[in-house]
Amino acid sequence: MTCRCSGSPQRSTPARRAEDPRTASHEWTVEDLVFTTRTGRPVEPRNLARSFSRIIASHGLRPIRLHSLRRTTATLLKDLGVPPRDTMEILGHARIAVTMEIYTGADDASRRAALTKLSALFGTERD
């Protein structure tokens, strides 16, 4: 798997591939992808999951499902105040309902903040 990310996703270009000795000798498949195999093809989900498991094990981390990273990303974006529409785009969902119903469940901190704002609106703020 090849990742050419540094801050923001960068698409693999012919010039970049020629500079990289791992890909220069391979016949490259032209795709508009951020993560690819060594030949530019899409990464198969099973291979991605196996690679992820190997990375987790090699760093001595607690095993988690790769898909759990999507939920973590959605939660972190929510906690950072990123608008749901932007979160939907980042996660690649076709409908905002998926983002709202599955990935961004309410938590105690957000409920408490909402109720504090409501109390302040009515002048009944409590600690």
C-alpha positions as CSV (number, residue, x, y, z in Angstrom):
1,M,0.0,0.0,0.0
2,T,1.3,3.4,-0.9
3,C,0.3,6.6,0.9
4,R,1.4,9.9,-0.4
5,C,-0.1,12.1,2.3
6,S,1.5,15.0,4.0
7,G,-1.1,17.3,5.5
8,S,-3.5,17.0,2.7
9,P,-4.1,14.2,0.2
10,Q,-1.9,14.3,-2.8
11,R,-2.7,12.4,-5.9
12,S,0.0,10.2,-7.4
13,T,1.4,11.8,-10.5
14,P,3.6,10.3,-13.2
15,A,6.5,12.5,-12.1
16,R,6.1,11.4,-8.5
17,R,5.9,7.8,-9.5
18,A,9.1,8.1,-11.6
19,E,10.9,9.5,-8.6
20,D,9.9,6.6,-6.4
21,P,12.1,3.5,-7.0
22,R,9.3,1.2,-5.7
23,T,6.9,2.3,-8.5
24,A,9.2,3.4,-11.3
25,S,9.7,-0.2,-12.6
26,H,6.1,-1.2,-12.4
27,E,3.4,-0.7,-14.9
28,W,1.2,1.9,-13.2
29,T,-2.6,1.9,-13.4
30,V,-3.9,5.4,-13.7
31,E,-6.5,6.0,-11.0
32,D,-7.4,9.1,-9.0
33,L,-6.7,7.4,-5.6
34,V,-4.9,8.5,-2.4
35,F,-4.1,4.9,-1.2
36,T,-3.0,2.4,-3.8
37,T,-1.1,-0.8,-4.3
38,R,2.4,-0.6,-5.6
39,T,1.0,-0.7,-9.1
40,G,-1.5,2.1,-8.6
41,R,-4.5,-0.2,-8.3
42,P,-7.2,0.1,-5.6
43,V,-6.3,-1.6,-2.3
44,E,-8.5,-4.6,-1.7
45,P,-10.5,-4.3,1.6
46,R,-9.2,-7.6,3.0
47,N,-5.6,-6.7,2.2
48,L,-6.1,-3.3,3.9
49,A,-7.5,-5.0,7.0
50,R,-4.6,-7.4,7.1
51,S,-2.1,-4.6,6.8
52,F,-3.8,-2.6,9.5
53,S,-3.8,-5.6,11.8
54,R,-0.1,-6.1,11.2
55,I,0.6,-2.4,11.9
56,I,-1.4,-2.5,15.2
57,A,0.4,-5.7,16.3
58,S,3.9,-4.4,15.4
59,H,3.3,-1.4,17.6
60,G,1.9,-3.3,20.5
61,L,-1.5,-1.6,20.3
62,R,-4.8,-3.1,21.4
63,P,-6.5,-4.7,18.4
64,I,-9.4,-2.8,17.0
65,R,-11.4,-3.1,13.8
66,L,-10.3,-0.8,10.9
67,H,-13.9,0.4,10.6
68,S,-13.7,1.8,14.2
69,L,-11.4,4.5,12.9
70,R,-14.3,5.9,10.9
71,R,-16.4,6.2,14.0
72,T,-13.5,7.8,15.9
73,T,-12.9,10.2,13.1
74,A,-16.6,11.2,13.0
75,T,-16.6,11.7,16.8
76,L,-13.4,13.8,16.8
77,L,-14.8,15.9,14.0
78,K,-18.0,16.4,15.9
79,D,-16.1,17.3,19.1
80,L,-14.1,19.8,17.1
81,G,-17.3,21.5,15.9
82,V,-17.0,20.5,12.3
83,P,-20.4,20.9,10.6
84,P,-22.2,17.6,9.9
85,R,-22.2,18.3,6.1
86,D,-18.4,18.6,6.1
87,T,-18.1,15.4,8.2
88,M,-20.4,13.6,5.7
89,E,-18.1,14.7,2.8
90,I,-14.9,13.7,4.7
91,L,-16.3,10.3,5.5
92,G,-17.6,9.8,2.0
93,H,-21.3,9.3,2.9
94,A,-23.9,9.8,0.2
95,R,-26.5,11.0,2.7
96,I,-26.2,13.1,5.8
97,A,-28.6,10.8,7.6
98,V,-26.0,8.1,7.7
99,T,-23.5,10.4,9.3
100,M,-26.0,11.8,11.8
101,E,-27.6,8.5,12.8
102,I,-24.6,6.1,12.9
103,Y,-21.4,8.0,13.5
104,T,-22.2,11.0,15.6
105,G,-24.2,9.9,18.6
106,A,-24.8,12.3,21.4
107,D,-22.5,12.2,24.4
108,D,-22.8,13.5,28.0
109,A,-20.6,16.5,27.3
110,S,-22.6,17.7,24.3
111,R,-25.9,17.1,26.1
112,R,-24.7,19.0,29.1
113,A,-23.5,21.9,26.9
114,A,-26.8,22.0,25.1
115,L,-28.8,22.1,28.3
116,T,-26.5,24.8,29.7
117,K,-27.1,27.0,26.7
118,L,-30.9,26.4,27.0
119,S,-30.8,27.3,30.7
120,A,-28.8,30.5,29.9
121,L,-31.5,31.4,27.4
122,F,-34.1,31.3,30.1
123,G,-31.9,32.9,32.8
124,T,-31.8,29.8,34.9
125,E,-28.1,28.9,34.6
126,R,-26.9,26.3,37.1
127,D,-23.5,24.6,37.6
